Amino acid sequence: MHVHHAGNSSGIADGASALLIGGRLAAEQMDTAPRARIRAIAQVGIEPCLMLTGPVEASRRALARCGLGLQDVDLFEVNEAFASVVLYFNRHAGVDPEKVNVNGGAIALGHPIGATGGILIGTLLDELERRNERIGVATMCTGLGMAVATVIERI
């Protein structure tokens, strides 16, 4: 039996995030250059009692939508609501753990619930740029058996 407790769960934290999403015309009008493009997004619904397992299937589906597989991804950001989410992801996605949450996850950094998606995307893009890598996946379980994944490509 696995028990979630304060030592293996993310703490609620204050935080904020903002993503500016638009097309090339919007970037030209604002005199800014895009840093990445969203290649695909996928949502899945699974058995609510197994909600922590959803990021694997959501990631696979999002990648399939843009003709990629897990092996094509340079970095992953997996929301670490609980330690078991990332452990399950690493085991069942079969990815190199060195590519997952390379700067730590929500257990170390805190979990600002309303800002999580933006923070995952921003952290992922910053690290893709720092490493001169191209493809990243941000994924999270969201409660009630739902999970979402977003594939981004640095440009």
N, C-alpha and C positions, 0 to 999 in steps of 0.2 A: 504494500500500500504506500502511496506517495501522499504526503501531507504538505500543503502549501502553508508557509508561515512567513514571518517578517524577514527571515534570513534568505529566503529564496524567491521573494516576491518584490516587485518594484514598488517603491514608495511614491505616493502622490506628491507631485512637485509643482511649483509655479513655473510657468513658461509660456512663451508665445511663439508663433511662427507665421510667416506670410510667404506665399509663393505668387509670383506674377506669371500668369499663364495667358498666352495669346499667340497670335500668328505673326508671321514675318512683317506684315504691314503695321501691326501695332508696335512692334519693336522699332521699326523705322520711324514711326511717328513720335515715339518717346526717346529717340536717339540713344538706343541701347542695343546691345547685341545679345541674342539668346545664348544661354550656356548649355542647354540640353533640350531634347525633344522627348515627349512621352510617346513611346512606341506602342504600348498596349496596357490595358487595365483589365483585370478579371476579378469577379466576386464569386464566392462559392458559399453555399449553405450546407452545413453538415449537422449531424446529430448534436444538439446543444451540449450534451454531457461530454462530448469530445471536442469542444470548440477550440481547444488549444492546438489541435492538429491541422486546422484549416489552411495555414499559410503554405504548406507544401503543395496542396492541390491548387490553390489560387495562383501560386508562382508558376506551376507547370502550365496551367491554362493561359495565363497572360503571355508566357514565353511562346507557347504554341501559336497564339494569335499573330505573332510577328515572325514566325518561322524560325524560332530559336529554341534551344534546349537548355537545361540547367548547366551543362558543360560549357556553354557559350558566355556565361555571366562572369564578369570580372570581380564584382563585389556584391554582397547582400547586406541589407539592413533589415533585421527581423525584430519586430517589437518584442521586447523581453518583459511582458507583463509578469511572467513567472519564468524561472530558470528552465522549467520543463519544456517551454515552447521552443527555445533555441536548441536544446538537446534533442528534442523530437525532430526538429527541422534538419539538423545536421545528419542525424542517423537515417531518416527516411527520404530526404532529398538526395543523399549521397554526395554532398558537396564538400569541398575542402573546408574544414572549420577555420582555417586561416583567412578565408574570404568573407567570413560572417561577423558582423558587428566588430570591425577591426579596431574601433576606438572605445569599445565597451557598449553596454546596452543600458536599458532603463533601470536595472537593479543598481548599477553604479551611478548613473546620471540622474535618476528620477524619472517619473512618468507624468508629464503634464497632459492629461487625457485629451483635452480639446485641441492640443497643438501637436499631437503625436505624428500624424501623417506628414505635415509640413516639416517637422524636425527630421524625420527619417529621410525624406527626399533631399533636404538641404545638406544633411550630414553625408549622405551617399554621394551627392554631386561634388561636394568639397573634396571628398577622398578620391573620387574618380579623377578629378583635376590634379590633385597632389601627386597621384601615382601615374598620371598620364594613361589612364585606362579608359575604356569606352562604354561598356554595358553594365548597368546595375539594376537590381531588383530591390524594391522596398515592399515589405509585406507585414501584415498584422492580423491577428484574430480580433474581432470587434464585439464579441458577446453574442449570446443567443444562437451560437452555431455559425456565425458568419465570419468570413475572412476576405481580405482584399489584397491584391498585389498590383504593383505598378512597375513596368519596365521602362527605364529611361536610357537614353543614349546621349552621351556627351558630344557636343558639336563645337 
